[in-house]
Amino acid sequence: MVKVELSLRDFLQASPPSVVVLATCVDASGKPNIITLGMFMPISFDPPLVCIGVSPKRYSHKLIEETGEFVINVPTEGIIEETHFCGTKSGREYDKFKETGLTPRPASKVKPPLIEECYAHLECRVVQRYTCGDHTLFVGEVVAAHINKDVLGEDGKVDILKAKPIFQRNHIYYGLKRP
Ligand SMILES: Cc1cc2nc3c(=O)[nH]c(=O)nc-3n(C[C@H](O)[C@H](O)[C@H](O)COP(=O)(O)O)c2cc1C
């Protein structure tokens, strides 16, 4: 097979669909915002740490930097349009909770709210921050985690098919299907 060169951007476009999450954050007055993120990765179990990659161009970048807190919310097939809206409009111009109809629900340990319509949530406090080229890698310590009871199977473990998470590539969204 002939192999041709390609950029990282093109490589990513050719990669399989991958995780998409909604991160919530708040401004100094407590007003919440939502940003759609593909750059999300768990990185440590003990202590529990996750990473997100956020461009300094995003309004959410300023909020996370200023408050040091964010919540990871996992969206489902039922809120694909809302997920796309939060990934294509800025909180500088839009109140994304109001525009999408998504419901904020108080978190237990941090100021950014959970998104009621998402099925799993990680409340995080920023413990490290790295500039990585054109994005900032925020490392968040998970201080609380929650999941909808109705996505647990009879054995008490998460049933991913019940949860109906979504994946994305090039703004095309995909669901899970058992053959
Ligand atoms: C599917 C998808 C994934 C995205 N992933 C990221 C990401 O990982 N990091 C990032 O900085 N922006 C990402 N974006 C872009 C932001 O979500 C988008 O610029 C958003 O409007 C920023 O909102 P804000 O200005 O309110 O923070 C993504 C957008 C979409 C649609």
The ligand as an SDF file (V2000), in Angstrom:
LIG
                    3D

 31 33  0  0  0  0  0  0  0  0999 V2000
  -17.3910   17.9040   19.2480 C   0  0  0  0  0  0  0  0  0  0  0  0
  -16.5720   19.0780   19.7180 C   0  0  0  0  0  0  0  0  0  0  0  0
  -15.4300   18.8840   20.4710 C   0  0  0  0  0  0  0  0  0  0  0  0
  -14.6720   19.9770   20.9270 C   0  0  0  0  0  0  0  0  0  0  0  0
  -13.5640   19.7570   21.6770 N   0  0  0  0  0  0  0  0  0  0  0  0
  -12.8570   20.8180   22.1610 C   0  0  0  0  0  0  0  0  0  0  0  0
  -11.7320   20.6080   23.0160 C   0  0  0  0  0  0  0  0  0  0  0  0
  -11.3990   19.4880   23.3920 O   0  0  0  0  0  0  0  0  0  0  0  0
  -11.0540   21.7110   23.4460 N   0  0  0  0  0  0  0  0  0  0  0  0
  -11.4130   22.9880   23.1150 C   0  0  0  0  0  0  0  0  0  0  0  0
  -10.7610   23.9530   23.5440 O   0  0  0  0  0  0  0  0  0  0  0  0
  -12.4890   23.2080   22.3090 N   0  0  0  0  0  0  0  0  0  0  0  0
  -13.2250   22.1640   21.8490 C   0  0  0  0  0  0  0  0  0  0  0  0
  -14.3130   22.3650   21.0610 N   0  0  0  0  0  0  0  0  0  0  0  0
  -14.6950   23.7540   20.7240 C   0  0  0  0  0  0  0  0  0  0  0  0
  -15.4660   24.4500   21.8500 C   0  0  0  0  0  0  0  0  0  0  0  0
  -16.4330   23.6050   22.4350 O   0  0  0  0  0  0  0  0  0  0  0  0
  -16.1680   25.7180   21.2710 C   0  0  0  0  0  0  0  0  0  0  0  0
  -15.1970   26.6130   20.7760 O   0  0  0  0  0  0  0  0  0  0  0  0
  -17.1010   26.4040   22.2550 C   0  0  0  0  0  0  0  0  0  0  0  0
  -17.9430   27.2620   21.5100 O   0  0  0  0  0  0  0  0  0  0  0  0
  -16.3470   27.2270   23.2980 C   0  0  0  0  0  0  0  0  0  0  0  0
  -17.2980   27.7760   24.1850 O   0  0  0  0  0  0  0  0  0  0  0  0
  -16.9210   28.9280   25.2400 P   0  0  0  0  0  0  0  0  0  0  0  0
  -16.3380   30.0940   24.4570 O   0  0  0  0  0  0  0  0  0  0  0  0
  -18.2440   29.2660   25.8700 O   0  0  0  0  0  0  0  0  0  0  0  0
  -15.9540   28.3750   26.2140 O   0  0  0  0  0  0  0  0  0  0  0  0
  -15.0830   21.2970   20.6010 C   0  0  0  0  0  0  0  0  0  0  0  0
  -16.2380   21.4930   19.8300 C   0  0  0  0  0  0  0  0  0  0  0  0
  -16.9910   20.4000   19.4060 C   0  0  0  0  0  0  0  0  0  0  0  0
  -18.2490   20.6390   18.6010 C   0  0  0  0  0  0  0  0  0  0  0  0
  1  2  1  0
  2  3  1  0
  2 30  2  0
  3  4  2  0
  4  5  1  0
  4 28  1  0
  5  6  2  0
  6  7  1  0
  6 13  1  0
  7  8  2  0
  7  9  1  0
  9 10  1  0
 10 11  2  0
 10 12  1  0
 12 13  2  0
 13 14  1  0
 14 15  1  0
 14 28  1  0
 15 16  1  0
 16 17  1  0
 16 18  1  0
 18 19  1  0
 18 20  1  0
 20 21  1  0
 20 22  1  0
 22 23  1  0
 23 24  1  0
 24 25  2  0
 24 26  1  0
 24 27  1  0
 28 29  2  0
 29 30  1  0
 30 31  1  0
M  END
$$$$
